[in-house]
């Protein structure tokens, strides 16, 4: 088998994953797209390992390491997405703000500020 076939398939998988990361707004779909990109890298690692006939099988070892990292990434990422969904009610990436950001209206209308304003008058 030629090296071109798995390389082209890996390039197509990576492009589909990249499109998913850039175009999707749902956090779960973004995580799935990152997994596609990691699988494309795994395919390239194994294909080049077979093509170079490496006696150490370093491509396959790196693939196992990448699979372990991907499993940890999906576990932690899914836990974060579920926590955000429970707190905010949406997993839309565009609607999510940084937790440190606050609107000026929210700061002025908070109960602590109104009590201070009433005490000063």
C-alpha positions as CSV (number, residue, x, y, z in Angstrom):
1,X,0.0,0.0,0.0
2,X,1.2,3.4,-0.8
3,X,1.8,6.1,1.8
4,X,-0.4,8.5,-0.2
5,X,-3.7,6.8,0.7
6,X,-3.6,7.1,4.5
7,X,-2.0,10.5,4.2
8,X,-4.8,11.9,2.0
9,X,-7.4,10.3,4.3
10,X,-5.7,11.8,7.4
11,X,-5.6,15.2,5.6
12,X,-9.3,15.0,4.9
13,X,-10.1,14.0,8.5
14,X,-8.0,16.8,9.8
15,X,-9.7,19.3,7.5
16,X,-13.2,18.1,8.5
17,X,-12.2,18.4,12.2
18,X,-10.7,21.9,11.6
19,X,-13.9,23.0,9.9
20,X,-15.9,21.6,12.9
21,X,-13.8,23.5,15.4
22,X,-14.1,26.8,13.5
23,X,-17.7,26.6,12.4
24,X,-19.6,24.9,15.2
25,X,-21.1,26.7,18.1
26,X,-22.0,23.7,20.3
27,X,-19.3,22.7,22.7
28,X,-19.9,19.0,22.3
29,X,-19.5,19.2,18.5
30,X,-16.3,21.2,19.0
31,X,-15.0,18.4,21.2
32,X,-15.9,15.8,18.6
33,X,-14.1,17.8,16.0
34,X,-11.0,17.9,18.1
35,X,-11.2,14.1,18.4
36,X,-11.4,13.9,14.6
37,X,-8.2,16.0,14.4
38,X,-6.4,13.8,16.9
39,X,-7.5,10.6,15.0
40,X,-6.0,12.1,11.8
41,X,-2.7,12.6,13.6
42,X,-2.9,9.0,14.9
43,X,-3.5,7.7,11.4
44,X,-0.4,9.6,10.1
45,X,1.7,8.3,13.0
46,X,0.8,4.7,12.3
47,X,1.1,5.1,8.5
48,X,4.6,6.7,8.7
49,X,5.6,4.0,11.3
50,X,4.7,1.3,8.8
51,X,6.2,3.1,5.9
52,X,9.6,3.7,7.6
53,X,9.6,0.2,9.1
54,X,10.9,1.5,12.4
55,X,12.2,-1.2,14.6
56,X,11.2,0.7,17.8
57,X,7.6,1.2,16.6
58,X,7.8,4.8,17.9
59,X,4.8,5.9,15.7
60,X,2.6,3.3,17.4
61,X,3.9,4.2,20.8
62,X,3.1,7.9,20.2
63,X,-0.3,6.9,18.9
64,X,-1.0,5.1,22.2
65,X,0.1,8.2,24.1
66,X,-2.1,10.4,21.9
67,X,-5.1,8.1,22.5
68,X,-4.5,8.3,26.3
69,X,-4.3,12.1,26.1
70,X,-7.5,12.2,24.0
71,X,-9.4,10.1,26.5
72,X,-8.3,12.4,29.3
73,X,-9.2,15.5,27.2
74,X,-12.7,14.2,26.4
75,X,-13.4,13.3,30.0
76,X,-12.3,16.6,31.4
77,X,-13.8,18.6,28.5
78,X,-17.2,16.8,28.8
79,X,-17.3,17.4,32.6
80,X,-16.6,21.1,32.0
81,X,-19.3,21.4,29.3
82,X,-21.8,19.6,31.6
83,X,-21.0,21.9,34.5
84,X,-21.4,25.0,32.3
85,X,-24.7,23.6,30.9
86,X,-26.1,23.1,34.3
87,X,-25.1,26.6,35.5
88,X,-26.0,28.6,32.4
89,X,-28.5,26.4,30.6
90,X,-26.7,26.5,27.2
91,X,-23.6,24.9,25.7
92,X,-23.5,27.5,22.9
93,X,-19.9,28.8,22.8
94,X,-20.9,32.2,21.5
95,X,-23.2,32.8,24.5
96,X,-20.7,31.9,27.1
97,X,-18.8,34.7,28.7
98,X,-15.8,34.6,30.9
99,X,-16.8,34.3,34.5
100,X,-14.6,37.3,35.5
101,X,-16.6,39.6,33.2
102,X,-19.5,41.5,34.7
103,X,-21.8,44.1,33.2
104,X,-21.8,47.6,34.7
105,X,-25.5,47.3,35.2
106,X,-25.1,44.1,37.3
107,X,-22.5,45.7,39.5
108,X,-24.6,48.8,40.1
109,X,-27.7,46.8,40.8
110,X,-26.1,44.3,43.2
111,X,-27.5,44.2,46.7
112,X,-24.2,45.3,48.3
113,X,-24.0,48.5,46.3
114,X,-27.6,49.5,46.9
115,X,-27.1,49.2,50.7
116,X,-24.0,51.3,50.5
117,X,-25.8,53.9,48.4
118,X,-28.8,54.0,50.9
119,X,-26.4,54.4,53.9
120,X,-24.6,57.3,52.3
121,X,-27.9,59.3,51.7
